[in-house]
């Protein structure tokens, strides 16, 4: 681990030097990616362990094929230093290379941020993301250098050989699938579940309809407070009538309340939002952030795509970094004396709802 820590510290110093150089792919690989892979135990100079420009089935090539005992176990596709790594085509490409070759894991990187995908997961390519980790100190506020090194070590040669990444992936994606299934079950609780609950209540005055309603509400509250990790695809806006939030399985958006000065200075000025309290298991789900500006505006007015979510110092809270400046939308207003009150803390919804809603009642 000491070798990885020293490597990260050295690369962080280089990042400050090269951040504004707009490095192309090749120098990015030489200065950053090659050095990190070497520190993770992959011998870049040994073609039997690291095959460069490895041919793929479609006649193209993947930048690195990392091998153990002559078998490819991890593909790495490199991009220029300032590439945001958000292009779906690029994600689909590297995931496809790996899946077609029977390689379980692949990484898309710009030399600084590394996004690890499980190629054979039954999901759309972007939703095969297991985790990402960055060398950039600005993206790792609150994390020690040892914690960052530990995350990088997940795809070290030793960890891959021991099946560490397989175990992390199995648990994370299994939990996500279970959670998604439970979302559907609790949205409309089946009669067998209702009967089981009623039999354990021991109060015959409570009717099945009451149990169903209570189960749905309780599950919706659980979704807003603590939720198991999962990766969900972005819901698209449809012409369907907006459903209650407990019937929406695609929770992928966090809505934060914002005072005007903080909104202008941070949400718009810094393209991020600080000190958000959320359960860590929510992080893989959140793809978007929206701002509810408090009175006198009393409306959700802007949203942004989420680049990453990292710990905020030692507070137990998080900072959300945007991929690009926030965009203004048609205001989603608070309706006086309505069901939904003005948010006093972060709340969750889906991006499709954000696109359709006219009031907070429709948003949540």
Secondary structure as the mmCIF struct_conf table of DSSP 4:
data_model
#
loop_
_struct_conf.conf_type_id
_struct_conf.id
_struct_conf.beg_label_comp_id
_struct_conf.beg_label_asym_id
_struct_conf.beg_label_seq_id
_struct_conf.end_label_comp_id
_struct_conf.end_label_asym_id
_struct_conf.end_label_seq_id
HELX_RH_AL_P HELX_RH_AL_P1 UNK A 2 UNK A 18
TURN_TY1_P TURN_TY1_P1 UNK A 19 UNK A 20
BEND BEND1 UNK A 21 UNK A 21
HELX_RH_AL_P HELX_RH_AL_P2 UNK A 25 UNK A 28
HELX_RH_PI_P HELX_RH_PI_P1 UNK A 29 UNK A 33
HELX_RH_AL_P HELX_RH_AL_P3 UNK A 34 UNK A 39
TURN_TY1_P TURN_TY1_P2 UNK A 40 UNK A 41
TURN_TY1_P TURN_TY1_P3 UNK A 44 UNK A 45
TURN_TY1_P TURN_TY1_P4 UNK A 47 UNK A 49
STRN STRN1 UNK A 50 UNK A 55
TURN_TY1_P TURN_TY1_P5 UNK A 57 UNK A 58
BEND BEND2 UNK A 59 UNK A 59
STRN STRN2 UNK A 61 UNK A 68
TURN_TY1_P TURN_TY1_P6 UNK A 69 UNK A 70
STRN STRN3 UNK A 71 UNK A 78
TURN_TY1_P TURN_TY1_P7 UNK A 81 UNK A 82
BEND BEND3 UNK A 85 UNK A 85
HELX_RH_AL_P HELX_RH_AL_P4 UNK A 88 UNK A 101
TURN_TY1_P TURN_TY1_P8 UNK A 102 UNK A 102
BEND BEND4 UNK A 104 UNK A 104
STRN STRN4 UNK A 105 UNK A 109
BEND BEND5 UNK A 110 UNK A 112
STRN STRN5 UNK A 113 UNK A 118
TURN_TY1_P TURN_TY1_P9 UNK A 119 UNK A 120
BEND BEND6 UNK A 121 UNK A 123
HELX_RH_3T_P HELX_RH_3T_P1 UNK A 125 UNK A 128
STRN STRN6 UNK A 129 UNK A 134
BEND BEND7 UNK A 135 UNK A 135
HELX_RH_3T_P HELX_RH_3T_P2 UNK A 137 UNK A 139
TURN_TY1_P TURN_TY1_P10 UNK A 141 UNK A 142
HELX_RH_AL_P HELX_RH_AL_P5 UNK A 145 UNK A 153
TURN_TY1_P TURN_TY1_P11 UNK A 154 UNK A 155
BEND BEND8 UNK A 156 UNK A 156
HELX_RH_AL_P HELX_RH_AL_P6 UNK A 157 UNK A 162
TURN_TY1_P TURN_TY1_P12 UNK A 163 UNK A 163
HELX_RH_AL_P HELX_RH_AL_P7 UNK A 164 UNK A 187
TURN_TY1_P TURN_TY1_P13 UNK A 188 UNK A 188
HELX_RH_AL_P HELX_RH_AL_P8 UNK A 191 UNK A 201
TURN_TY1_P TURN_TY1_P14 UNK A 204 UNK A 205
BEND BEND9 UNK A 206 UNK A 206
HELX_RH_AL_P HELX_RH_AL_P9 UNK A 208 UNK A 225
HELX_LH_PP_P HELX_LH_PP_P1 UNK A 233 UNK A 237
BEND BEND10 UNK A 239 UNK A 240
HELX_LH_PP_P HELX_LH_PP_P2 UNK A 241 UNK A 244
HELX_RH_3T_P HELX_RH_3T_P3 UNK A 245 UNK A 247
STRN STRN7 UNK A 253 UNK A 258
HELX_RH_AL_P HELX_RH_AL_P10 UNK A 260 UNK A 262
HELX_RH_PI_P HELX_RH_PI_P2 UNK A 263 UNK A 268
TURN_TY1_P TURN_TY1_P15 UNK A 269 UNK A 270
BEND BEND11 UNK A 271 UNK A 271
STRN STRN8 UNK A 272 UNK A 276
HELX_RH_3T_P HELX_RH_3T_P4 UNK A 280 UNK A 285
STRN STRN9 UNK A 288 UNK A 293
TURN_TY1_P TURN_TY1_P16 UNK A 294 UNK A 297
STRN STRN10 UNK A 299 UNK A 312
TURN_TY1_P TURN_TY1_P17 UNK A 313 UNK A 316
STRN STRN11 UNK A 317 UNK A 322
BEND BEND12 UNK A 323 UNK A 324
STRN STRN12 UNK A 327 UNK A 333
HELX_LH_PP_P HELX_LH_PP_P3 UNK A 334 UNK A 335
TURN_TY1_P TURN_TY1_P18 UNK A 336 UNK A 337
BEND BEND13 UNK A 338 UNK A 340
HELX_LH_PP_P HELX_LH_PP_P4 UNK A 341 UNK A 343
BEND BEND14 UNK A 344 UNK A 345
STRN STRN13 UNK A 347 UNK A 349
HELX_RH_AL_P HELX_RH_AL_P11 UNK A 351 UNK A 356
BEND BEND15 UNK A 358 UNK A 358
STRN STRN14 UNK A 359 UNK A 359
HELX_RH_AL_P HELX_RH_AL_P12 UNK A 360 UNK A 363
#
